[in-house]
Amino acid sequence: MRHNSWEAGVLGTNCPIPPGRNFTYEFQLKDQIGSYFYFPSINFQRAAGGYGAMIVNNRSVVPLPFDLPYGDFSIMIGDWYNRDHKALRAALDAGEGLGIPDGVLINGKGPYQYDTTLVPGGIDFSTFDVVPGKTYRIRVHNVGTLTSLNFRIQNHNLLLVETEGQYTMQQNYSSFDIHVGQSYSFLVTMDQDASTDYYIVASARFATGPLPDAPNDQYDQAWSLRQALSVRENNSASGARPNPQGSFHYGTINVTAVYAFQSLPPTVINGKLRSTLNGISFVNPDVPIRLADVHGVQGEYELDFPSYPLSGSPRTDRSMINGTYKSFAEIILVNNDTVVQSFHLDGFCFYVVGMGFGVWTNESRSQYNKWDAICRSTVQVFPGAWTAVFVYLDNEGAWNIRTENLDRWYLGRETYIRIINPETNKTEFAPPVDVRYCGPLAYLQKDPPLSNASTTQNRKLLFTMLIALLAAIFSLH
């Protein structure tokens, strides 16, 4: 989403798409390759199954850092509640938690009946047909509501090669923790006895029974943290362009802005259950941020989000970060909540330089990986722990930073970074021709044409996606 937060698909950047209407997302892909997924970003619609995979392939002039696989599968894993998404919202609105999910789905389907006492018969389950001896690229996305899942394939190694658009150092794993909102690519060679079938498993931790075991770290999350730190950038591989990804060496750049974002357990604010970031529970504006700027709408937001946790009582607010164009920021995510959380930043990839349990201090910087940290857009933060990232704020627009845990996000754990280019040569895209209006600007809304294909036919390096979904706007990972 270079220079184009108009297409980011969250309430601070886009008006919702009304029932029966559509919006055409147009965005450049020249700086992005790899495995992503899209989903509706409002009203818990992702929990109702509103998601899909998106693959961005290398250009022909950019070689893959591995042999071309024989096949390619996208696998969407996620927890599932038997209650519909409206009931889940209603529970949170009533000040209740969501409780334990009712199950886990793979590509929208339930479990194979591996145990007749645990799994009832008649459930449709996913299967994947493969050729013995061949190697497949398997792209796995956790599209769930709030549960970290362990992914594994019985008797097969998972060779990690890519995550969220960045090629990784290639390492084998017997199982891999994938947190809410994260995406990974593995190469899997079908090198086992072809006379039998093998389980593909996505489960919450500590599953028991005949399935291949998940790591048992119920009382010690250090195993999962160490695995996360083992994911490193492949600095010898080319990315979206024909040059090494390591040519931008983040470890030698001076940090010019520091932010520490703290999460606490949900609390009651003004009689309502809310979740906070640095003591502020975000309230979405009536008009998207940049649209308000362009049309001079005042009072939609304030550029006063605290760089460090507030010491006073928590509050609701439309407080945002006033980012400095081309600054190099260090963001420390501190999780004093009770659950593992994933944090996502639209419009950027950030370098995951460190994680640790306990209190972050200035001395924690001595642990940072300043050579081959992975650059990604979604990172986990364990409870009672911290995660530190570096990010170069060179992308103009208004960009959402949020927890991917749908319950915490719905209750307000998010904000935006607004970045304005002060230079004479402006690079931010203009509003799209079919921009939707809402709130105080609703009077400007004109019904869009049924198709605007003629206006996009000759545009290069643009991916056009036409989505018609009831009352939904989309966010891309």
NUVOTOR-226258 format. One line per 2 residues: their letters; for each residue x negated, y, z of C-alpha. Coordinates in steps of 0.02 Angstrom, whole numbers. Layout:
A> X,Y,Z; ...
***
This chain:
MR> 0,0,0; -135,124,-47
HN> -76,305,-36; 105,248,-36
SW> 192,230,132; 354,264,36
EA> 356,76,4; 311,14,179
GV> 489,-43,216; 517,8,398
LG> 637,136,471; 502,269,488
TN> 463,259,302; 624,204,215
CP> 809,228,236; 905,64,253
IP> 978,-12,95; 1169,-8,113
PG> 1274,-161,71; 1289,-187,-115
RN> 1146,-69,-158; 964,-99,-203
FT> 795,-18,-197; 647,-53,-310
YE> 481,-70,-220; 332,-17,-326
FQ> 155,-28,-260; -23,-53,-320
LK> -108,-220,-294; -285,-180,-351
DQ> -355,-183,-173; -259,-335,-112
IG> -276,-521,-143; -221,-672,-48
SY> -72,-734,53; 69,-625,118
FY> 253,-634,160; 396,-510,157
FP> 548,-493,268; 689,-373,318
SI> 624,-261,457; 786,-215,544
NF> 927,-297,641; 835,-461,677
QR> 871,-520,500; 702,-609,492
AA> 768,-724,629; 913,-768,513
GG> 795,-832,378; 764,-671,282
YG> 585,-696,222; 482,-761,78
AM> 302,-792,26; 202,-678,-88
IV> 39,-728,-172; -81,-603,-250
NN> -209,-691,-360; -385,-637,-405
RS> -409,-552,-571; -495,-662,-699
VV> -658,-565,-683; -667,-601,-495
PL> -715,-781,-454; -641,-878,-310
PF> -768,-925,-175; -714,-1107,-195
DL> -665,-1224,-335; -492,-1198,-407
PY> -374,-1310,-306; -269,-1441,-392
GD> -110,-1367,-317; -46,-1227,-208
FS> 88,-1235,-72; 164,-1098,36
IM> 226,-1158,205; 333,-1045,313
IG> 336,-1098,495; 434,-1017,635
DW> 536,-1042,791; 725,-1051,774
YN> 876,-1008,881; 1045,-1090,854
RD> 1123,-922,896; 1134,-804,747
HK> 1034,-644,735; 1180,-538,794
AL> 1195,-641,953; 1008,-622,983
RA> 1023,-433,966; 1173,-432,1082
AL> 1075,-527,1215; 937,-397,1212
DA> 1062,-254,1211; 1139,-331,1368
GE> 970,-330,1455; 941,-517,1438
GL> 792,-612,1369; 806,-728,1220
GI> 752,-884,1314; 664,-1034,1239
PD> 695,-1063,1052; 797,-1214,1002
GV> 669,-1281,880; 540,-1250,745
LI> 572,-1245,558; 458,-1282,410
NG> 515,-1193,253; 685,-1169,331
KG> 711,-1353,369; 714,-1453,528
PY> 606,-1597,590; 584,-1770,519
QY> 659,-1901,636; 493,-1958,707
DT> 578,-2010,870; 760,-2065,874
TL> 776,-2014,1056; 715,-1837,1023
VP> 773,-1797,847; 950,-1834,786
GG> 974,-1911,615; 1040,-1824,461
ID> 926,-1670,471; 854,-1609,307
FS> 665,-1596,318; 524,-1534,206
TF> 413,-1650,106; 263,-1614,-5
DV> 208,-1733,-142; 21,-1740,-173
VP> -103,-1836,-280; -232,-1942,-187
GK> -407,-1870,-192; -353,-1697,-246
TY> -380,-1535,-150; -235,-1415,-119
RI> -227,-1237,-57; -99,-1228,83
RV> -44,-1053,135; 38,-1051,306
HN> 139,-904,374; 215,-889,549
VG> 380,-801,510; 458,-838,680
TL> 534,-730,815; 413,-742,961
TS> 322,-910,969; 139,-944,932
LN> 129,-1110,838; -7,-1238,815
FR> -19,-1306,636; -97,-1471,590
IQ> -90,-1612,463; -110,-1788,528
NH> -285,-1860,496; -334,-1715,381
NL> -454,-1570,403; -400,-1392,372
LL> -539,-1295,284; -502,-1111,319
VE> -539,-1000,168; -431,-843,180
TE> -321,-741,296; -210,-595,249
GQ> -306,-548,93; -484,-577,155
YT> -594,-727,117; -667,-808,272
MQ> -821,-908,312; -767,-1085,269
QN> -746,-1192,424; -653,-1354,459
YS> -520,-1366,594; -414,-1512,651
SF> -276,-1392,704; -253,-1204,702
DI> -156,-1080,807; -52,-962,701
HV> 31,-819,794; 189,-726,746
GQ> 166,-627,586; 0,-706,537
SY> -48,-791,373; -190,-913,334
SF> -250,-1014,184; -327,-1186,203
LV> -401,-1307,78; -344,-1484,116
TM> -415,-1635,25; -301,-1787,13
DQ> -439,-1909,62; -342,-2029,173
DA> -257,-2195,137; -129,-2162,0
ST> -17,-2306,54; 56,-2206,198
DY> 134,-2036,231; 62,-1907,352
YI> 146,-1785,470; 135,-1598,441
VA> 165,-1521,612; 204,-1346,673
SA> 239,-1345,858; 231,-1239,1011
RF> 86,-1287,1120; 84,-1445,1225
AT> 196,-1554,1116; 198,-1738,1165
GP> 247,-1899,1078; 188,-1988,922
LP> 146,-1829,827; -39,-1782,809
DA> -88,-1696,970; -100,-1509,988
PN> -241,-1438,1094; -187,-1445,1275
DQ> -234,-1277,1351; -77,-1244,1451
YD> -175,-1166,1593; -325,-1107,1493
QA> -303,-1002,1337; -490,-986,1312
WS> -486,-1123,1178; -367,-1022,1070
LR> -465,-862,1096; -628,-946,1047
QA> -545,-1013,891; -484,-838,845
LS> -660,-768,864; -727,-906,750
VR> -631,-830,602; -761,-723,515
EN> -777,-627,352; -859,-710,201
NS> -977,-567,160; -1045,-653,5
AS> -875,-671,-79; -795,-542,-191
GA> -626,-475,-143; -500,-389,-254
RP> -643,-304,-348; -801,-383,-420
NP> -918,-334,-277; -956,-413,-107
QG> -829,-375,29; -972,-334,147
SF> -1031,-184,46; -928,-73,162
HY> -1024,-107,321; -909,-60,464
GT> -1038,-97,598; -1149,51,549
IN> -1013,185,552; -994,300,701
VT> -826,289,790; -741,460,789
AV> -575,417,873; -534,296,1014
YA> -360,234,1061; -312,114,1200
FQ> -136,43,1182; -63,-46,1333
SL> 86,-164,1336; 183,-199,1495
PP> 333,-314,1526; 500,-243,1468
TV> 578,-121,1591; 741,-26,1612
IN> 739,153,1545; 898,257,1560
GK> 998,101,1600; 936,1,1448
LR> 806,-136,1434; 659,-67,1334
ST> 481,-116,1291; 342,12,1283
LN> 172,52,1211; 68,167,1322
GI> 226,200,1424; 330,258,1274
SF> 474,160,1198; 492,219,1018
VN> 656,285,951; 668,283,761
PD> 696,450,674; 857,488,580
VP> 754,531,425; 596,437,372
IR> 440,531,425; 366,584,259
LA> 538,619,187; 567,738,333
DV> 401,822,295; 439,845,110
HG> 611,920,145; 561,1023,296
VQ> 674,932,419; 619,984,594
GE> 627,888,758; 622,711,687
YE> 459,668,777; 317,736,883
LD> 131,710,851; 90,685,1034
FP> 70,499,1060; -54,473,1203
SY> -223,399,1159; -224,311,1328
PL> -85,237,1438; 27,363,1526
SG> 21,366,1715; 200,427,1740
SP> 368,343,1719; 403,260,1551
RT> 514,354,1430; 596,343,1259
DR> 527,461,1128; 488,490,944
SM> 305,512,984; 179,473,847
IN> -10,473,824; -85,622,733
GT> -220,528,636; -369,619,562
YK> -398,583,379; -555,477,349
SF> -590,457,534; -659,291,594
AE> -553,230,739; -577,104,877
II> -412,33,941; -410,-69,1102
LV> -250,-171,1122; -221,-213,1305
NN> -89,-344,1342; -23,-332,1520
DT> 140,-413,1465; 175,-595,1505
VV> 172,-666,1328; 51,-682,1183
QS> 84,-539,1063; 37,-505,883
FH> 7,-326,828; 21,-268,649
LD> -36,-107,564; 43,-63,397
GF> -65,13,260; -234,-49,322
CF> -340,-198,363; -437,-180,525
YV> -596,-266,582; -565,-380,732
VG> -726,-345,826; -687,-420,996
MG> -570,-510,1114; -583,-549,1297
FG> -489,-589,1456; -479,-468,1600
VW> -502,-280,1597; -583,-195,1447
TN> -726,-79,1497; -856,19,1401
ES> -974,-127,1430; -854,-237,1329
RS> -923,-154,1172; -1083,-254,1195
QY> -979,-409,1145; -919,-334,982
NK> -955,-422,817; -1026,-285,707
WD> -1082,-395,565; -949,-513,497
AI> -786,-478,590; -632,-523,489
CR> -532,-381,415; -345,-415,428
ST> -180,-329,468; -107,-438,608
VQ> -200,-490,765; -154,-584,924
VF> -178,-515,1100; -167,-642,1241
PG> -80,-597,1405; -203,-526,1529
AW> -325,-495,1388; -380,-365,1260
TA> -419,-360,1075; -525,-223,995
VF> -519,-173,811; -604,-45,700
VY> -507,41,560; -551,173,431
LD> -404,295,421; -421,341,237
NE> -243,301,183; -125,449,181
GA> 53,427,238; 149,370,392
WN> 101,195,446; 188,84,572
IR> 92,-1,713; 199,-128,806
TE> 212,-292,894; 270,-431,779
NL> 364,-517,921; 541,-474,867
DR> 611,-454,1042; 477,-329,1097
WY> 484,-238,930; 674,-222,938
LG> 659,-149,1113; 539,-12,1056
RE> 357,-72,1056; 296,24,905
TY> 240,194,843; 170,272,684
IR> 5,347,630; 33,499,521
II> -115,541,409; -121,695,297
NP> -258,725,169; -321,905,194
ET> -429,901,37; -384,993,-122
NK> -372,831,-221; -216,751,-146
TE> -203,564,-174; -40,519,-88
FA> 96,462,-206; 250,569,-232
PP> 418,503,-170; 487,370,-286
VD> 621,424,-410; 749,311,-325
VR> 706,361,-146; 852,335,-30
YC> 916,472,85; 997,455,255
GP> 1032,554,414; 1031,743,387
LA> 976,714,206; 1116,592,163
YL> 1200,726,57; 1057,708,-70
QK> 1091,524,-101; 1145,479,-277
DP> 1196,304,-324; 1046,222,-409
PL> 1064,145,-582; 1088,-42,-590
SN> 918,-62,-673; 772,55,-696
AS> 662,-70,-788; 634,54,-930
TT> 546,174,-813; 421,45,-755
QN> 389,-53,-914; 224,31,-957
RK> 151,57,-784; -10,-37,-753
LL> -70,-115,-591; 104,-99,-517
FT> 205,-241,-446; 391,-210,-456
ML> 505,-305,-341; 693,-283,-349
IA> 778,-335,-189; 963,-325,-150
LL> 998,-374,30; 1138,-319,142
AA> 1083,-175,253; 900,-225,245
IF> 733,-143,215; 576,-245,190
SL> 403,-245,265; 258,-329,177
H> 118,-421,266
***
